[in-house]
Amino acid sequence: MQVDFLIVGQGLAGSLLAKALLRRGRTVHVVDDRWKSSSSQVAAGLMTPLTGRRFTLTKDYPELFASAKARLTELGVFRSIQVYRMFVDEEQRGKGLKRTECKSCQPFIAQVTSEQGELDAGLTDAFGGALMNGAWVDLPKLMSDVRAELVAAGSLTEASFDPPDAVTNAEGVTWREFRAGAIVYCDGYKSAQRGPFKYLPWQPAKGEALTLRSDVADRPFILNREGWALPLGNGVWRTGTNWQWDQLDETTNEAQKEKLIGRFRGYFAEDVEVEVASHVAGVRPCTSDNHPFMGAHPNQPRTYLFSGLGPRGTVWAPAMADEMAAYLCEGNALRKECDLARFSAA
Ligand SMILES: Cc1cc2nc3c(=O)[nH]c(=O)nc-3n(C[C@H](O)[C@H](O)[C@H](O)COP(=O)(O)OP(=O)(O)OC[C@H]3O[C@@H](n4cnc5c(N)ncnc54)[C@H](O)[C@@H]3O)c2cc1C
């Protein structure tokens, strides 16, 4: 079978790139091992405008957020919701108040509270907090919708792909019965461990998350302090997460589960009952400079990468999938800070 592009991996990156190429009238075939190492299946899919201890808005966030909102709304998986960032101390509160003066931050900050209980009497927000205009993306729905579309078109093979099995030369790529014009790796952190793009400065980071049932009242916003808790309705919450740079796999840890439960309980002033419905782990495809890795392999013909989405895949992926498709199909330049040519293969 002949196609334009063979895509390895059907996470957020592979799904949105496949859609972007199909929109351009190109043919694709996707190989995925049924989300065996999928970060996208573990992520809560939150889009939080101001992040980190310093509570900052990154320069590119407004543009990326606008693209993501448009594209993900079209796909029926974008959910607007506010995020209540509870400050950990006076210093952080000071930073929060300062951000309200910054013009580019203003559209993303709805309110800064100054004392405990001002927004919600049931929270332990001793230093107040900032209510931000954020969103979450229904990633499981996005991936199952795209998978169903690919399966219906006969464009998905469920298999574990091994890079040496693909033969590449100047004319194209051959893998099993498929002949493609090019191969694009969208296999998340696995490209950090083997294959042609292992040489890049990856910094994969493992994280765990829980789905809980709780008797605490649902909130109309996401709770955020150190980690986060996303209310899914009817007493169901997603909560996470942590950062771990070793033991990069999908195994969960009991001690981590207890930490996440403790943190969730700590958001509320009352005693809260919880029952764990699921506990999952995944590895974020993070990079040394917090920017995606996109572009062509320096030596191997017809071999491309679209990955390195890090902890903010939902923010980066929609705009970057379109940019990657325009690069592959029309030869448009990639933005320099995301083009993997910024690192040498030496
Ligand atoms: C705990 C946690 C919480 C997170 N929270 C958020 C959040 O709130 N907001 C946010 O924006 N981002 C979040 N992220 C990050 C987000 O998950 C990633 O940025 C994004 O999902 C990466 O997508 P991807 O398609 O590049 O990789 P993946 O989702 O990992 O997809 C790669 C796919 O390739 C497949 N694959 C790999 N190797 C092979 C092979 N050899 N053969 C066949 N198939 C293969 C995998 O099984 C998988 O299906 C979180 C991540 C974690 C771990």
The ligand as an SDF file (V2000), in Angstrom:
LIG
                    3D

 53 58  0  0  0  0  0  0  0  0999 V2000
    0.8280   12.7300   34.6310 C   0  0  0  0  0  0  0  0  0  0  0  0
    0.7920   13.6410   33.4250 C   0  0  0  0  0  0  0  0  0  0  0  0
   -0.0200   14.7730   33.4430 C   0  0  0  0  0  0  0  0  0  0  0  0
   -0.0400   15.6230   32.3460 C   0  0  0  0  0  0  0  0  0  0  0  0
   -0.8940   16.6850   32.3860 N   0  0  0  0  0  0  0  0  0  0  0  0
   -0.9770   17.4890   31.3100 C   0  0  0  0  0  0  0  0  0  0  0  0
   -1.9110   18.5660   31.3090 C   0  0  0  0  0  0  0  0  0  0  0  0
   -2.6790   18.7530   32.2600 O   0  0  0  0  0  0  0  0  0  0  0  0
   -1.9540   19.3810   30.2140 N   0  0  0  0  0  0  0  0  0  0  0  0
   -1.1430   19.1660   29.1260 C   0  0  0  0  0  0  0  0  0  0  0  0
   -1.2330   19.9260   28.1560 O   0  0  0  0  0  0  0  0  0  0  0  0
   -0.2610   18.1460   29.0880 N   0  0  0  0  0  0  0  0  0  0  0  0
   -0.1580   17.3070   30.1550 C   0  0  0  0  0  0  0  0  0  0  0  0
    0.7190   16.2600   30.1360 N   0  0  0  0  0  0  0  0  0  0  0  0
    1.6420   16.1480   28.9800 C   0  0  0  0  0  0  0  0  0  0  0  0
    0.9560   15.5060   27.7730 C   0  0  0  0  0  0  0  0  0  0  0  0
    0.5310   14.2310   28.1420 O   0  0  0  0  0  0  0  0  0  0  0  0
    1.9410   15.4240   26.5930 C   0  0  0  0  0  0  0  0  0  0  0  0
    2.4580   16.6860   26.2650 O   0  0  0  0  0  0  0  0  0  0  0  0
    1.2880   14.8830   25.3230 C   0  0  0  0  0  0  0  0  0  0  0  0
    0.2060   14.0660   25.6150 O   0  0  0  0  0  0  0  0  0  0  0  0
    2.3150   14.1310   24.4980 C   0  0  0  0  0  0  0  0  0  0  0  0
    1.6850   13.5870   23.3730 O   0  0  0  0  0  0  0  0  0  0  0  0
    2.4800   12.7120   22.3200 P   0  0  0  0  0  0  0  0  0  0  0  0
    1.5120   12.3270   21.2850 O   0  0  0  0  0  0  0  0  0  0  0  0
    3.7230   13.4090   21.9250 O   0  0  0  0  0  0  0  0  0  0  0  0
    2.9710   11.4140   23.1440 O   0  0  0  0  0  0  0  0  0  0  0  0
    2.1010   10.1780   23.6530 P   0  0  0  0  0  0  0  0  0  0  0  0
    0.7810   10.5950   24.1340 O   0  0  0  0  0  0  0  0  0  0  0  0
    2.9640    9.4500   24.6150 O   0  0  0  0  0  0  0  0  0  0  0  0
    1.8570    9.3090   22.3600 O   0  0  0  0  0  0  0  0  0  0  0  0
    2.8070    8.4520   21.7930 C   0  0  0  0  0  0  0  0  0  0  0  0
    2.0980    7.2570   21.2130 C   0  0  0  0  0  0  0  0  0  0  0  0
    3.0420    6.4520   20.5220 O   0  0  0  0  0  0  0  0  0  0  0  0
    2.8720    5.1040   20.9100 C   0  0  0  0  0  0  0  0  0  0  0  0
    4.1330    4.4120   20.7200 N   0  0  0  0  0  0  0  0  0  0  0  0
    5.3120    4.6210   21.3540 C   0  0  0  0  0  0  0  0  0  0  0  0
    6.2550    3.7770   20.9080 N   0  0  0  0  0  0  0  0  0  0  0  0
    5.6570    3.0220   19.9520 C   0  0  0  0  0  0  0  0  0  0  0  0
    6.1110    1.9370   19.1320 C   0  0  0  0  0  0  0  0  0  0  0  0
    7.3680    1.4860   19.1880 N   0  0  0  0  0  0  0  0  0  0  0  0
    5.2350    1.3600   18.2870 N   0  0  0  0  0  0  0  0  0  0  0  0
    3.9560    1.8050   18.1940 C   0  0  0  0  0  0  0  0  0  0  0  0
    3.4630    2.8210   18.9650 N   0  0  0  0  0  0  0  0  0  0  0  0
    4.3110    3.4230   19.8270 C   0  0  0  0  0  0  0  0  0  0  0  0
    2.4400    5.2040   22.3630 C   0  0  0  0  0  0  0  0  0  0  0  0
    1.8410    4.0350   22.8600 O   0  0  0  0  0  0  0  0  0  0  0  0
    1.4600    6.3780   22.2810 C   0  0  0  0  0  0  0  0  0  0  0  0
    0.1760    5.9530   21.8670 O   0  0  0  0  0  0  0  0  0  0  0  0
    0.7650   15.3670   31.2060 C   0  0  0  0  0  0  0  0  0  0  0  0
    1.5530   14.2110   31.1850 C   0  0  0  0  0  0  0  0  0  0  0  0
    1.5770   13.3600   32.2680 C   0  0  0  0  0  0  0  0  0  0  0  0
    2.4300   12.1090   32.2130 C   0  0  0  0  0  0  0  0  0  0  0  0
  1  2  1  0
  2  3  1  0
  2 52  2  0
  3  4  2  0
  4  5  1  0
  4 50  1  0
  5  6  2  0
  6  7  1  0
  6 13  1  0
  7  8  2  0
  7  9  1  0
  9 10  1  0
 10 11  2  0
 10 12  1  0
 12 13  2  0
 13 14  1  0
 14 15  1  0
 14 50  1  0
 15 16  1  0
 16 17  1  0
 16 18  1  0
 18 19  1  0
 18 20  1  0
 20 21  1  0
 20 22  1  0
 22 23  1  0
 23 24  1  0
 24 25  2  0
 24 26  1  0
 24 27  1  0
 27 28  1  0
 28 29  2  0
 28 30  1  0
 28 31  1  0
 31 32  1  0
 32 33  1  0
 33 34  1  0
 33 48  1  0
 34 35  1  0
 35 36  1  0
 35 46  1  0
 36 37  1  0
 36 45  1  0
 37 38  2  0
 38 39  1  0
 39 40  1  0
 39 45  2  0
 40 41  1  0
 40 42  2  0
 42 43  1  0
 43 44  2  0
 44 45  1  0
 46 47  1  0
 46 48  1  0
 48 49  1  0
 50 51  2  0
 51 52  1  0
 52 53  1  0
M  END
$$$$
